[in-house]
Amino acid sequence: MDRRKFLKYSSLAAAGFAFAACSQPVEEEAATTEGGTEATTSESPAIDFGPLEKTDLTLGIIPLTDCAPLVIGMEKGIYAKYGLNVTISKEASWATVRDGLIQGRLDASHALCGMPMLTELGPDKAPMRSLMMLDRNGNAMTLSKQAWDAGIRPMTDYGSFDEFGTAYREYITGQSEPPTFAMVFPSSMHNYNTRYWMSAMGIDPENDVKLIVIPPPQMVENMKAGTMDGYCVGEPWNQRAVFDGVGFTATVDRDVWKGHPEKVLGTMEAWIAENPNTARALVAATIEACEYCDVPENRLEVVEIISGRPYVNANVDYAKASMTGTYNYGGFDDKDRITPIPDFNLFNYVEGTDYMTPPDNANYPYSSHGVWLLTQMIRWNQIDMKEYPADADEIITKIYPYDIYEEVAKAMGKEIPSDRMKVEPGSVFIDGREFDPSDPVGYLNGFDIRAGRPKLFALR
């Protein structure tokens, strides 16, 4: 799609929901970062959490649009306001993020929401922790021209999910060899949502497809080379496939689970113990940065900044589509499939969503999200647990501690959700299945497709 056509449709964003931070807007003043970039910082004073144990921090990112809070926190002087001198380290893959945290090369990082749990419970046995959520939603499933030529279209072209599911299942199971589908890392929501999506269509992700791991920036080139038939990744790598005529978006993952957890601010347990005040200052500044990213007037500026060479290093138009709520499903015909999805990227709060009501927000570390992740790790045999553990609540609270976030948010005058165990109604899932965190065993046993079926899960 050329730039003029993109700009023509960018007004769709105004017709959708409005982005809004949970807190009231604050006046801003100009500042200058070390690199000479003009920055704005809020006039409200930084919360004093006491003397900072460490002020020079290295924060990791992967080149995706949802690295925005960390980049904006640095570029706009928000971290500096809290006394933090931040260096951004662009990492090559999620494996280098994990290793950088474990080895201490990174103080904290933009990390997959399942990474702390799989690192703690998997083969690494390393005490990785999540300080807060960075965002919700943000990914999509892209399919190849081969799928298009076989008659598969974006899910929005079908009358229902069942209709799309029947067509895609027949396409997948009708091939002589299981087609290759890529995701970014085993502990990613890309992996879990891809498996959930396929299973809901009657496709067994363990046998009907070959799932592989590819770093996000390499997805488009691998599809262009014909090494895979589809992939799930964050932006801007789905929109690049559309813009470059390499693939089309089958569905966005906010339609698999509306408001699903996505990335976290990851660090190590020892780092928090050694730097408790710094950890709190880091969380406070990152909350402000998340809020900044969801102010509508800021979105285009955020896109311009994160698209630069030091960060995502991609054409600005690739990121605009998801970040301004004008998403293009694409296709290899002349049909216009630009659709307003204002909550595609949700860093704090998007007003008007039908699944989020304040004080619910994208940054709160719900324990129920940890329960869901644990059920999926057991479902797909990722960890050495054959049954749902009786001490799961203790495990989850240790890996996804809510006390630091709540302490910081209260100091900032923000309202806290009343229940850390949130029931997710069936209306937010593509298959209509409710998730009640108080009954994880029943939830696990409700899935017909899972690794090693038949199997019964019980409290150990």
LODODO-607547 format. One record per residue (C-alpha): residue in one letter; x, y, z. Coordinates in pm, whole numbers, plus 50000, padded with zeros to 5 digits. Layout:
N
{node "A" {X Y Z}}
...
// end
This chain:
460
{node "M" {50000 50000 50000}}
{node "D" {50147 50337 49904}}
{node "R" {50188 50622 50151}}
{node "R" {49904 50834 50003}}
{node "K" {49655 50552 50046}}
{node "F" {49778 50494 50400}}
{node "L" {49728 50860 50490}}
{node "K" {49384 50857 50329}}
{node "Y" {49275 50584 50566}}
{node "S" {49456 50707 50875}}
{node "S" {49146 50908 50967}}
{node "L" {48978 50577 51053}}
{node "A" {49154 50593 51386}}
{node "A" {48946 50892 51485}}
{node "A" {48629 50696 51420}}
{node "G" {48724 50422 51665}}
{node "F" {48791 50432 52035}}
{node "A" {49007 50703 52189}}
{node "F" {49336 50630 52359}}
{node "A" {49353 50760 52715}}
{node "A" {49585 50715 53009}}
{node "C" {49428 50617 53340}}
{node "S" {49564 50927 53505}}
{node "Q" {49465 51280 53414}}
{node "P" {49685 51449 53151}}
{node "V" {49967 51655 53294}}
{node "E" {50134 51965 53159}}
{node "E" {50473 51907 53006}}
{node "E" {50802 52096 52984}}
{node "A" {51082 52068 52730}}
{node "A" {51403 51890 52820}}
{node "T" {51700 51752 52631}}
{node "T" {51835 51399 52650}}
{node "E" {52205 51321 52644}}
{node "G" {52189 51258 52271}}
{node "G" {52041 51602 52205}}
{node "T" {51687 51482 52134}}
{node "E" {51417 51718 52248}}
{node "A" {51224 51548 52525}}
{node "T" {50926 51625 52742}}
{node "T" {50891 51532 53103}}
{node "S" {50594 51575 53327}}
{node "E" {50600 51871 53562}}
{node "S" {50477 51650 53841}}
{node "P" {50771 51560 54066}}
{node "A" {50913 51211 54071}}
{node "I" {50813 50997 54367}}
{node "D" {51100 50964 54614}}
{node "F" {51158 50596 54694}}
{node "G" {51477 50668 54888}}
{node "P" {51844 50664 54781}}
{node "L" {51890 50473 54456}}
{node "E" {52127 50179 54491}}
{node "K" {52210 50188 54118}}
{node "T" {52152 50474 53875}}
{node "D" {52319 50353 53553}}
{node "L" {52090 50089 53403}}
{node "T" {52100 49884 53085}}
{node "L" {51753 49788 52962}}
{node "G" {51709 49530 52688}}
{node "I" {51459 49550 52403}}
{node "I" {51366 49342 52100}}
{node "P" {51286 49548 51786}}
{node "L" {50907 49545 51814}}
{node "T" {50656 49826 51851}}
{node "D" {50583 49718 52208}}
{node "C" {50935 49808 52317}}
{node "A" {50793 50162 52311}}
{node "P" {50760 50221 52689}}
{node "L" {51130 50159 52754}}
{node "V" {51245 50363 52456}}
{node "I" {51006 50649 52533}}
{node "G" {51103 50641 52900}}
{node "M" {51461 50706 52795}}
{node "E" {51404 50939 52498}}
{node "K" {51150 51161 52673}}
{node "G" {51352 51199 52992}}
{node "I" {51110 51006 53213}}
{node "Y" {51377 50774 53350}}
{node "A" {51610 51071 53400}}
{node "K" {51340 51242 53604}}
{node "Y" {51358 50950 53846}}
{node "G" {51737 50971 53865}}
{node "L" {51799 50681 53626}}
{node "N" {52059 50699 53350}}
{node "V" {51927 50440 53106}}
{node "T" {52104 50279 52813}}
{node "I" {51891 50078 52569}}
{node "S" {52043 49754 52443}}
{node "K" {51881 49616 52127}}
{node "E" {51895 49238 52155}}
{node "A" {51913 48991 51866}}
{node "S" {51658 48743 52002}}
{node "W" {51451 48652 52306}}
{node "A" {51717 48396 52395}}
{node "T" {51973 48677 52429}}
{node "V" {51727 48868 52648}}
{node "R" {51690 48568 52875}}
{node "D" {52064 48508 52888}}
{node "G" {52141 48878 52935}}
{node "L" {51918 48891 53241}}
{node "I" {52048 48567 53391}}
{node "Q" {52411 48668 53336}}
{node "G" {52360 49021 53472}}
{node "R" {52450 49199 53147}}
{node "L" {52099 49351 53148}}
{node "D" {51951 49511 53459}}
{node "A" {51598 49467 53328}}
{node "S" {51434 49413 52993}}
{node "H" {51132 49416 52768}}
{node "A" {51049 49046 52810}}
{node "L" {50791 48786 52713}}
{node "C" {50522 48746 52977}}
{node "G" {50587 48373 53005}}
{node "M" {50964 48407 53017}}
{node "P" {51000 48451 53397}}
{node "M" {50784 48145 53464}}
{node "L" {50940 47915 53205}}
{node "T" {51289 48028 53311}}
{node "E" {51207 47952 53676}}
{node "L" {51026 47621 53618}}
{node "G" {51200 47498 53303}}
{node "P" {51551 47360 53253}}
{node "D" {51726 47689 53342}}
{node "K" {51586 47698 53699}}
{node "A" {51682 48066 53722}}
{node "P" {51484 48306 53947}}
{node "M" {51363 48555 53687}}
{node "R" {51092 48798 53799}}
{node "S" {50836 49031 53642}}
{node "L" {50816 49383 53787}}
{node "M" {50504 49484 53591}}
{node "M" {50315 49431 53268}}
{node "L" {50420 49650 52976}}
{node "D" {50125 49595 52743}}
{node "R" {49834 49385 52624}}
{node "N" {49756 49252 52275}}
{node "G" {49999 49349 51997}}
{node "N" {50051 49041 51774}}
{node "A" {49901 48885 51462}}
{node "M" {49912 48569 51253}}
{node "T" {50049 48617 50901}}
{node "L" {49999 48357 50626}}
{node "S" {50186 48307 50300}}
{node "K" {50080 48360 49939}}
{node "Q" {50064 47982 49913}}
{node "A" {49779 47983 50166}}
{node "W" {49614 48266 49973}}
{node "D" {49643 48076 49644}}
{node "A" {49480 47778 49816}}
{node "G" {49177 47996 49890}}
{node "I" {49247 48107 50249}}
{node "R" {49153 48468 50323}}
{node "P" {49177 48697 50628}}
{node "M" {48934 48590 50898}}
{node "T" {48745 48918 50849}}
{node "D" {48633 48795 50505}}
{node "Y" {48440 48503 50657}}
{node "G" {48099 48502 50815}}
{node "S" {48224 48340 51137}}
{node "F" {48528 48193 51304}}
{node "D" {48385 47845 51246}}
{node "E" {48372 47913 50871}}
{node "F" {48733 48031 50867}}
{node "G" {48836 47744 51092}}
{node "T" {48685 47482 50863}}
{node "A" {48865 47626 50560}}
{node "Y" {49200 47661 50735}}
{node "R" {49181 47316 50899}}
{node "E" {49114 47154 50561}}
{node "Y" {49405 47346 50413}}
{node "I" {49646 47242 50691}}
{node "T" {49544 46877 50715}}
{node "G" {49521 46839 50338}}
{node "Q" {49893 46886 50283}}
{node "S" {50126 46590 50238}}
{node "E" {50363 46718 50507}}
{node "P" {50279 46935 50811}}
{node "P" {50336 47298 50706}}
{node "T" {50585 47508 50902}}
{node "F" {50450 47781 51128}}
{node "A" {50686 48010 51320}}
{node "M" {50659 48187 51651}}
{node "V" {50917 48391 51841}}
{node "F" {51000 48183 52152}}
{node "P" {50851 47896 52354}}
{node "S" {50754 48121 52649}}
{node "S" {50579 48378 52430}}
{node "M" {50211 48454 52402}}
{node "H" {50275 48408 52029}}
{node "N" {50331 48039 52103}}
{node "Y" {50038 48001 52342}}
{node "N" {49793 48204 52133}}
{node "T" {49897 48024 51813}}
{node "R" {49837 47689 51981}}
{node "Y" {49507 47810 52130}}
{node "W" {49391 47948 51793}}
{node "M" {49479 47632 51604}}
{node "S" {49331 47402 51868}}
{node "A" {49004 47597 51859}}
{node "M" {48986 47512 51487}}
{node "G" {49053 47142 51548}}
{node "I" {49416 47169 51433}}
{node "D" {49663 46985 51656}}
{node "P" {49970 47211 51686}}
{node "E" {50174 46915 51809}}
{node "N" {50114 46705 51497}}
{node "D" {49935 46893 51219}}
{node "V" {50195 47170 51186}}
{node "K" {50566 47205 51250}}
{node "L" {50620 47489 51498}}
{node "I" {50961 47658 51485}}
{node "V" {51126 47955 51657}}
{node "I" {51239 48257 51451}}
{node "P" {51346 48597 51594}}
{node "P" {51090 48869 51507}}
{node "P" {51300 49074 51259}}
{node "Q" {51373 48759 51055}}
{node "M" {51011 48656 50999}}
{node "V" {50943 48839 50672}}
{node "E" {51266 48732 50502}}
{node "N" {51207 48369 50600}}
{node "M" {50855 48377 50458}}
{node "K" {50986 48544 50143}}
{node "A" {51238 48260 50112}}
{node "G" {50958 48004 50140}}
{node "T" {51083 47842 50460}}
{node "M" {50746 47873 50638}}
{node "D" {50377 47893 50561}}
{node "G" {50278 48123 50847}}
{node "Y" {50395 48297 51161}}
{node "C" {50280 48480 51471}}
{node "V" {50480 48789 51568}}
{node "G" {50442 49139 51705}}
{node "E" {50442 49448 51489}}
{node "P" {50573 49589 51267}}
{node "W" {50662 49252 51113}}
{node "N" {50308 49151 51012}}
{node "Q" {50241 49485 50849}}
{node "R" {50576 49473 50671}}
{node "A" {50470 49143 50511}}
{node "V" {50149 49312 50394}}
{node "F" {50321 49628 50267}}
{node "D" {50593 49427 50091}}
{node "G" {50349 49184 49930}}
{node "V" {50494 48881 50109}}
{node "G" {50194 48766 50314}}
{node "F" {49857 48865 50461}}
{node "T" {49721 48885 50814}}
{node "A" {49487 48597 50892}}
{node "T" {49385 48731 51232}}
{node "V" {49508 48961 51505}}
{node "D" {49565 48793 51837}}
{node "R" {49345 49035 52031}}
{node "D" {49067 48837 51856}}
{node "V" {49206 48513 52000}}
{node "W" {49206 48661 52351}}
{node "K" {49098 49021 52389}}
{node "G" {49328 49194 52635}}
{node "H" {49572 48907 52678}}
{node "P" {49896 48979 52868}}
{node "E" {50188 49038 52635}}
{node "K" {50524 49174 52757}}
{node "V" {50660 49232 53106}}
{node "L" {50942 49433 53260}}
{node "G" {51166 49141 53347}}
{node "T" {51460 49126 53587}}
{node "M" {51618 48881 53833}}
{node "E" {51525 48815 54195}}
{node "A" {51877 48903 54316}}
{node "W" {51869 49235 54129}}
{node "I" {51548 49338 54308}}
{node "A" {51695 49236 54644}}
{node "E" {52010 49439 54579}}
{node "N" {51829 49740 54431}}
{node "P" {51488 49774 54599}}
{node "N" {51462 50153 54568}}
{node "T" {51593 50150 54213}}
{node "A" {51341 49880 54123}}
{node "R" {51057 50098 54247}}
{node "A" {51184 50406 54067}}
{node "L" {51216 50198 53749}}
{node "V" {50857 50077 53781}}
{node "A" {50724 50429 53848}}
{node "A" {50902 50574 53546}}
{node "T" {50790 50287 53325}}
{node "I" {50427 50335 53431}}
{node "E" {50456 50701 53326}}
{node "A" {50610 50595 52995}}
{node "C" {50327 50345 52931}}
{node "E" {50072 50616 52997}}
{node "Y" {50255 50852 52761}}
{node "C" {50240 50591 52484}}
{node "D" {49859 50567 52507}}
{node "V" {49785 50941 52480}}
{node "P" {49639 50978 52128}}
{node "E" {49834 51292 52042}}
{node "N" {50158 51112 52126}}
{node "R" {50114 50800 51914}}
{node "L" {50265 50928 51588}}
{node "E" {50560 51078 51776}}
{node "V" {50612 50745 51953}}
{node "V" {50608 50567 51616}}
{node "E" {50866 50806 51471}}
{node "I" {51098 50753 51768}}
{node "I" {51078 50375 51798}}
{node "S" {51110 50320 51421}}
{node "G" {51460 50470 51423}}
{node "R" {51776 50269 51358}}
{node "P" {51876 50227 51727}}
{node "Y" {51544 50060 51806}}
{node "V" {51301 49887 51564}}
{node "N" {51486 50007 51251}}
{node "A" {51185 49980 51021}}
{node "N" {50985 50193 50782}}
{node "V" {50767 50427 50988}}
{node "D" {50457 50327 50790}}
{node "Y" {50491 49965 50906}}
{node "A" {50443 50067 51269}}
{node "K" {50183 50337 51205}}
{node "A" {49917 50090 51102}}
{node "S" {49896 49913 51437}}
{node "M" {49994 50207 51656}}
{node "T" {49735 50447 51511}}
{node "G" {49449 50198 51501}}
{node "T" {49430 50161 51121}}
{node "Y" {49529 49801 51066}}
{node "N" {49568 49653 50717}}
{node "Y" {49494 49281 50682}}
{node "G" {49621 49294 50324}}
{node "G" {49574 49033 50057}}
{node "F" {49671 48961 49698}}
{node "D" {49369 49125 49539}}
{node "D" {49240 49482 49522}}
{node "K" {49006 49456 49821}}
{node "D" {49051 49722 50089}}
{node "R" {49099 49551 50426}}
{node "I" {49206 49847 50639}}
{node "T" {49023 49811 50970}}
{node "P" {49019 50033 51281}}
{node "I" {49170 49839 51573}}
{node "P" {49258 50115 51822}}
{node "D" {49343 49867 52098}}
{node "F" {49581 49660 51885}}
{node "N" {49864 49801 52098}}
{node "L" {49751 49870 52454}}
{node "F" {50019 50005 52685}}
{node "N" {49804 50134 52970}}
{node "Y" {49440 50202 52890}}
{node "V" {49231 50246 52575}}
{node "E" {48894 50406 52642}}
{node "G" {48595 50224 52501}}
{node "T" {48720 49866 52498}}
{node "D" {48452 49616 52594}}
{node "Y" {48687 49409 52813}}
{node "M" {48864 49668 53028}}
{node "T" {48712 49907 53282}}
{node "P" {48922 50122 53518}}
{node "P" {49096 50055 53748}}
{node "D" {49180 49758 53522}}
{node "N" {49477 49857 53308}}
{node "A" {49746 49700 53095}}
{node "N" {50022 49736 53355}}
{node "Y" {49867 49561 53656}}
{node "P" {50031 49220 53724}}
{node "Y" {49725 48998 53762}}
{node "S" {49801 48671 53937}}
{node "S" {49532 48511 53722}}
{node "H" {49750 48567 53415}}
{node "G" {50016 48358 53587}}
{node "V" {49758 48085 53649}}
{node "W" {49666 48083 53279}}
{node "L" {50030 48065 53173}}
{node "L" {50092 47775 53410}}
{node "T" {49793 47583 53269}}
{node "Q" {49931 47623 52917}}
{node "M" {50283 47515 53012}}
{node "I" {50135 47200 53163}}
{node "R" {49896 47156 52868}}
{node "W" {50183 47156 52619}}
{node "N" {50436 46960 52832}}
{node "Q" {50677 47253 52855}}
{node "I" {50765 47192 53218}}
{node "D" {50821 46888 53437}}
{node "M" {50474 46895 53590}}
{node "K" {50219 46632 53505}}
{node "E" {49962 46779 53744}}
{node "Y" {49864 47128 53845}}
{node "P" {50066 47199 54163}}
{node "A" {49896 47256 54497}}
{node "D" {50139 47541 54572}}
{node "A" {50073 47717 54241}}
{node "D" {49960 48042 54406}}
{node "E" {50289 48065 54596}}
{node "I" {50488 47994 54279}}
{node "I" {50299 48257 54079}}
{node "T" {50326 48525 54348}}
{node "K" {50700 48468 54365}}
{node "I" {50751 48493 53988}}
{node "Y" {50498 48770 53927}}
{node "P" {50511 48972 54250}}
{node "Y" {50232 49228 54274}}
{node "D" {50353 49403 54590}}
{node "I" {50616 49621 54420}}
{node "Y" {50376 49739 54152}}
{node "E" {50098 49805 54403}}
{node "E" {50330 49997 54635}}
{node "V" {50452 50216 54349}}
{node "A" {50107 50269 54197}}
{node "K" {49962 50373 54533}}
{node "A" {50250 50616 54587}}
{node "M" {50163 50765 54247}}
{node "G" {49799 50802 54350}}
{node "K" {49664 50531 54120}}
{node "E" {49370 50306 54198}}
{node "I" {49446 49934 54227}}
{node "P" {49216 49659 54092}}
{node "S" {49030 49495 54378}}
{node "D" {49092 49134 54274}}
{node "R" {49423 48990 54153}}
{node "M" {49245 48675 54033}}
{node "K" {49038 48802 53742}}
{node "V" {48782 48577 53572}}
{node "E" {48811 48610 53194}}
{node "P" {48463 48571 53040}}
{node "G" {48408 48352 52738}}
{node "S" {48333 48663 52532}}
{node "V" {48704 48758 52525}}
{node "F" {48820 48421 52385}}
{node "I" {48780 48313 52026}}
{node "D" {48624 47979 52129}}
{node "G" {48390 48127 52394}}
{node "R" {48559 47930 52673}}
{node "E" {48560 48109 53012}}
{node "F" {48878 48109 53218}}
{node "D" {48816 48095 53594}}
{node "P" {49151 48104 53777}}
{node "S" {48991 47940 54081}}
{node "D" {48946 47617 53882}}
{node "P" {49265 47561 53680}}
{node "V" {49226 47182 53689}}
{node "G" {48878 47197 53539}}
{node "Y" {49006 47442 53279}}
{node "L" {49292 47210 53181}}
{node "N" {49067 46907 53158}}
{node "G" {48830 47096 52930}}
{node "F" {49074 47094 52638}}
{node "D" {49040 46809 52390}}
{node "I" {49365 46896 52212}}
{node "R" {49676 46895 52429}}
{node "A" {50015 46728 52438}}
{node "G" {49997 46365 52548}}
{node "R" {49620 46334 52552}}
{node "P" {49448 46150 52713}}
{node "K" {49553 46296 53045}}
{node "L" {49386 46412 53365}}
{node "F" {49533 46697 53564}}
{node "A" {49486 46720 53939}}
{node "L" {49625 46911 54232}}
{node "R" {49950 46755 54341}}
// end
